[in-house]
Amino acid sequence: MTALTLSTSGAAALRADAIVVGVAKGAGSKSGDLVVAPGAEAVDKAFDGKLAAVLETLGATGGEGEVTKLPAPSGFKAPVVLAVGLGKALEKDDAYSAEALRRAAGVAARALSGAKKAGFALPVEAVEDAAAVAEGALLGAYAFTAYQGGEKDGKGEKSGNGAKQPLAEVTVLGGKPRDKAFKAAAERALALTEEINRARDLVNTPPNDLYPESFAAVAAAAGKEHGLKVQVLDEKSLTKGGYGGILGVGQGSEHGPRLVKLAYTHPKAEKTLAFVGKGITYDSGGISLKPAGHNETMKCDMAGAAAVFAAVVTAARLGLKVNVTGWLALAENMPSGSATRPGDVLRMYSGKTVEVLNTDAEGRLVLADALTRASEERPDAIVDVATLTGAMVLALGNRTFGVMGNDESFRTAIHEIAEEAGEQSWPMPMPVELRKGMDSATADIANMGERMGGGLVAGLFLQEFVGEDIAWAHLDIAGPAYNDGGPFGYTPKGGTGSAIRTLVSLAERTAAGDLG
């Protein structure tokens, strides 16, 4: 993992491979419009106040995500200055947003792959700024290299494909290492990003290595490390307990399903949160097989469970004064002679029967059982996270997740928390008229309804399995959970760790008493 340090050293004195500074796009279009951001004063001074002019000569505009490298000036211990664009320049007395700092730091960290150490001289005026730079840099420094390295040669060295290792150490200049608030912010940033990156690893792991049993083993090991109480229900226990939804989805695979409970408790906690994650370790669609071209990234269908796992571990690492229980509903959805068929009826853990009209609408089935089980413990609120519907991607695109819920104020709070945490989200309705489309002549409810508004239909289905008088929110992260395009900001190609920051921030707010 990338190391994190805070430093009050000047940019010139820091021994590093590079110094990162911020630049912004001025309001005009003439030469001289490039603006050097706060934090880069020492670097600008070393260039005789002409850093912006030099960068413009090299083609820099200050646009968001733009990177320009140049040799460091005489007297600097780092050989390279890396200027990263922050976007539009600010008006006087304004401050760059936390998300702008995260993205810029993430871009710079990615550009410095292979380096041992970089000093980040971005605008840091307050603790929140240092935290944002640290988070962005640590997330941007991520790379999934577990399956790279090639064959060993005669000397025991790996030939590999030449992929560079992530930036090894991030130093945030302007951070005060002896200040309690700065130290706490750095510790939070490190814990949070390490767990986000672990979740990314899980999402990126091939399904031949990550299946319900192996995922459950990872959770159990983390639980032991961080003092969590872990319970794993295997096929026998699920059958005895009547978890028809989880069993029905997993019965077509050689890898049996699991329901994992991870419980973090604090002796002084006054509130309890339950997080429920969809954990389809591979989704072929089952008998309702996905068409060609839609299977290649379906290892990511457990991103919701990965997010829940990461959030619970982070809460434990931060020692939050709130009880947080995570439920990982794990199954592999495969077609075989034993797989659930369209037309089958499953008896769920709640006792309700569900007619399965489409085996590719499987996530709602495993979540339904987990939601019912989580409700039995009467938490103050439940949040489920799932890569649930393609319809949500059509509605909101690849970078925004939808938020639904049975309590408007709670749904609004989740949306606001997500936005403040730097995760794009949007509140979605739950139109009651769409419920009728799931009526079944055979069972209590069908797992499919109207095609239009399919993401909303899925939310209405899940609501049927939430206990009465429990605030509940559903996060459909089908769009942002997996990035199959190019990296941007601090977001890599592949698993992203979507919704983890939202869940952790919700737990922090609850621990602080900021939620009802």
N, C-alpha and C positions, 0 to 999 in steps of 0.2 A: 504494500500500500504506500501511497505517496505520503511523505512526512509533512507536517505543518509547524512552522515557527512564526513568532511575532518578533519584530525588531524595530528599534528606534534609530538604528544606524542610518546614515545618509546613503543615498544611492551610490555615490562614488566610492564609499568605503566598503561596501558589501562584496565579499568574495562569492561570486556566482557565475554561472554561464551566461546569464542575460539579466537585464533590467527591463521590466515591462512598464511602459507609461501609456497614458490615455490621451487621445486626441479626438476632437469633435469637429463636426461640419458647421462652419459659420453660416450666417444668414444670407450673405451675398454670393456672388459668383466670380468675383475677381481674385487675382492673386493676393495672398495674404489673408484669405478667409478662414484657413485652417486654424483651429484654436487648440492650444496645448492645455490639457486638463490639469486641475490641481493635483499635487503629488509629484509632478514632474519638474518642479522649479529648479532643483539642483541640476538636472540633466539639461534643461533649457539654458541655464546660466553657463554651463560648460560649453555650450554651443554659441556663446556670446549672444544669447537671446534670439538666435536664428534657427531653433529647432524646427519650428513650423515651416519656415522657408525651405530648409533642407529636405524635409519630408515631402513637401509639395513638389520639389524638383524630382523626387523619386516616384511621384504619381499618387501620393496619399491624398485622400479627400476627407478622411474622418468618418466615412460611412460606417454604419454598424457592422461589426464583424470583420472589417478590413484589417489586414496585418501588413506592416512594413518593417523590415529589418535594416539596420545600418550599423556600422562600426561604432563602438562607444568612443567618446572623446578622450583625449589624453588625461591621464590621472585617475581613470576609472579602473577598478580591479576586475570588473566584468568586461568581457571583450565585445559584447553585443547589446544594443538597445533595440527593443521590440516595441513598436508603437501600434496600439490596437484602437480601432475606431469605436467610439461610444455613440455615434449617431449625431443627432442635432445638438448643437451647442446650447447651453443653458442661458437663461436670462440672469442678470446680476442677482446674487443672493440665493438663487435656486440651488438645489442639490440633485445630483444624479440619483435615480431610483435604485433600490436594492437590486432589482431585476436587471437593470442596465449594467450594473457593476458585475453581477454574476455572469452575465453573458460575455462581457468583455474579458473577464478573467478566464472563463472557460475557453474562449477562442485562443487566447494567448497560451494557455497550458497545452492545448492540442498542438499548436504550432511549435512548441518546444519539446515535443516527444524526443526521447533519446538524451535529453540534457539531465544533468545531475541536480542542479539547483537554479532557481530563478527568484529574483526579488521583484515583487509586485508593488510599483510606486503609483498605484491608482488613487483616485480621490478617496481618502479616508479621513473623515472629520470626526466621526463618532463610532461607538462600538458596533452599531448596526452596519456601518459601511465595511468595517474590517470583517465582520461575519459574512457579509455578502461576497466580498472578494475571496475569502477563504473557501466558502461553499462552491463558488463558481470554478475556482482553480482546481479544487480537489475533484469535482465532478468532471471537469474538462480533461483532467489527466487520466481518465479511465481508459483502459484498453482490455479487451478479452483475448487473452493469448494462451489459454489453457491447452488448446489443441494445435498450437503452432510450435515449430521447433525442428521439424524434420528428423532425419535419421542421424544417429551418432556416428561420427567418423572414428578412425582408429585411435584417436586421442581422447575419446569420450566427449568431444564437443559436438553440439548440434548444428547442423547446416542451416535448416530452416528456410523461411521465405524472406528473410531480411527485415521483418517487421520490427519497428523500434519500440522499446519499452517506454512506458509513460514517464513523464517528468518525475524525478525521484523526490524532490523537496520543494515545497512552496514556502517562501518567506514573505509575509505581509508587512511591508514597510509602513510605518505610521501606527502599527499596532503596539500596544504597551504591554510587554511580557510580564511586568510585575503588578499590573493593575488587575484587581479581582474581576471586574466586569469584562475586560478584554480576555482574560484567561478563561473565564466561563464561556464566553462566546466562541473562543477557539476550540475548547473541548466539545461544545455542542456541535460545531461545524464538523469536527473530525468524526464524532460518533455518528452523526446523521449521514454524512457522505459515505462513510465506510459501509453502513448498512444499505444505503441506496445502491452502492456499487456491488455489494454482495447479491442484492436482489437482481441487478442487471446480469450478474454472472449466472444466476439460476435461470433467468429467462433465456439467456444465450446458450445454455448447456443443451447439447443434442438430446433428443428424446430417448435414444438408446441408453443413455446414462442417467437421465433424470426421468423417473417414473414415480408413481405414488409412494412406493416403499422407500426408494432412495431419498425422495424429498422429505418424507417423514423422518428419516434418519438424520438428515441435515438439521431439521427443526429440533429433534431430540438432543443432538450434540450442542446446539446453540443454547438450548434451555438449560442444560447442565452447566454450561460456561457462565451464563448470566443469571442463574438463580431463578429460572422460571419453572413452574410446575407444568409438566408436559404429559398429556394422555393421548395415546394413539389407538384408535379403533381399527382393527383389521377386518377382513371379510367375515370371520366368525362372529366378532362382536357387532358388526354392522347388521348382520343377519338376525342375530338375537335381539338387537334393539329395534329392528323394523325400519331401517333406513332405506326404504325402497327406491328413492330417487338416486342416491349415490350408487347403490348396488346396480340399479338398472342401467345407468350410464357405463359403469365399469365392467359389466359382465361379459362383454365381447372381447376383452383383452386378456392376454396371459399375465399381465401385471395387475394384480387385484387392487381395488380402491382402498382409500384410507380417509378417515376423518381425524384431524389432529387438533387438539386443544392446547394452546399455550397461554398460561395465566401468569401475569405479573401483578403482584399485589404490594401495596404500600401500607404500613401499619397506621398511618394517619389519614388515609384516603377517605373522602366523603362521597365520592362519585365513582361509578363503574361504567366503563365503555366496553362494548363488544364490537370487534371488527370481524367481518366474515369475508373470506376470499375464495373466488372461483379458482380451482386448481386443476384444470384439464391439461395434463402434462403433454398430451398430444391429441389433437382433434382432427380426425379423418372425416368427421361427419357421421360416422357409423354407417348403418345401412343406407341412410340418406347421404350417400357419399358426396363429398365436395367435388366440384368440377376441376379439371386439370388447370394448374396455375394458381390454385387457392390453397394448396397443401404445404407448400415449401416453408412457410413461416409459422405453421401452426404449433410449433414448440412454444410459442409465446402465449398460448391460451391459459397458462397458469400465472400470468403476470399479476392478477388480482391477489392470489394467495401469496405470491412473493412480496407484494406490497404490504399485506397484513403481517406477514412474518417479520419483515424489516421494521415495521412500525412498533410492534410489541417489543422487539429486542432493543430498539432505540429508546423507548420509554423506560425500559429497565436500566439501560446504560446511563441515562440521564437522571435516574432516581426520581421520576415525577411523582407527585403526591396525588395519584389517581390509580385506580385499579383498571387494568386493560387486559381483556381476554381476546385472544385471536382464535378463529376457527378456520382451518384450512380444509376445504372440501376437495379432496384429491381423487382423480380418476383419469383413466386413459380411454378415449372414445374410439373404439375400433370396430370394424365390421368382421363378423365371423359367424359360425354356426350357432354360437351361444349369445349373440348380440341381441339387444332389444330391437323389435321390429316396429315399423310404423303401424299403428293400430293396437299395439299392446297397451295394457293398462297397468300402471304402477301404483302400489299403495305406499304413500309417503310416510315419513316419520310422524307427521301430524295426524295421520289417519285418513286424510283426504286421498281420493283416487284421482289419478291424472291419466288421460288418454294421450299417448305419445303419437302425434300426427307427423312429427318430423324429428328424427333422431339427431339432427344437427342443431336442434334447439335444446342442447343438453345442459348448458351452463345453468340455466334456471332450475333444472331438476336437482343438481347437486346443491345449489345455493338454498333451495327451498328446505331441504332437510336440515342444513346447517343453521338457517335462520330460525327454524322452529326450535332446534336444540338450544341455540343462543338465547332465545326468548324465555325459555324455561328458567333461566337464572335471573330473570327480571333486572337487566342492566338499566341504567338511566337512559341510554341511547344505543342504537345499533347502526353501524355503517357497513354496507357491503360494497366490495370493489370487484369489478369483473370486466373482462374483455367480452362483453355480452352480445352486442348486435352490430352487424354491418350497417343497419339503418342509422345508428348513431353517428357512424363515420360519414355517411351521406349527408346527414343533417349538419354536423359541426366540423367536419374535416379531420385532418390527421393530428392536430395539435391541441384540441380542446375536448375535454370530457364533459359528459352530461351529468347533471345532478337532479335526481328526483327524490321524492319523500312524501311521507304521510303527515308532515307537520311543516307548514310553510315557513315559520320562523326558524326552524332547525335547518331546513333546506337553504334558506337565505344565509344563515350563519356559515354553513359549509362552503357555499359559493364565495362569500367574502373572505373566509380563511384561506381558501385555495388561491384566490387572487393575490392576497397579501404574501403568501408563501412563494409566489412566482409560478403557480400552475394555472394554466388557462382552463376555465370551466364555464358552464352556462346552465342556469336553472331551466329545467324542462317540466312541462305540465303532465298531469296524469288524468286525461279526459275519461270520465266515468263511462261514456258511451262506448268506448273501445272494449270494455270488459265483456260485453255481450258476445263479441266475436269468439271468445274462448269457451262459450257454452258447449257442452258435450252431451250427446244423447246417451252415451255409454257410461261416462264417469262424472265426477264432481266438476272437473275442469279439464280443458285440453291445454297442451303446452304451446299451441299456436293460436293466433287470432287473425285479425285483419292484417293484410300485407302492408298497407300504408300506415305509417306510424308504428312500425314494428318495434322500435326501441322503447316506445311508450307502452306498448302492449306487454313487453317483457317486464317492465317496471310494475305494471298492474298485476301480473302473475305473481311476482315476488311478494307484493304487498299482502297477498292472501295467506302468507306463511309467517307474517310478523305478528308477535303477540300484541294483544290489545293494550292500549295506553302506553306503548313504548315508542318514543321518538325514533324514527328510522329514516336513513338516507341511502340512496342507491347511486353509486358512481359507476357509470358505464365508460370505461377507459379504452374501448376498442380502438379508437383513433390514435391517441398519444402513447400507448403502452409499448409499441414497437415501431422503430424508425427504419423503414427499409429504403430510405433515400440517403442522401449524404448527410454527414454530421453538421450541426449548426450550434452556435453558442456553446453551452456546456453539454449539449445533447449528442451522444454518440450514435453511430449506426448500430441497429439492433435494439436490445432491451434498454429502456430509458429510466425505469424506476418511477413511473408515473403514479401519482396519488400518495406517495409515502410522505412527502413534506406536508401535505394537507392533513393526513391522519396524525402525524406527530404534532403539528400545530394545534389541532383539535384537542389532543391529549394535554398539551401544555396549557391551553386556555381553560380547559375543564379543571385541571389541577390548581390553577390560579383563582378559580371561582368566577371566571369571566363569562361562563355560560350558566344558564339557569339550573 
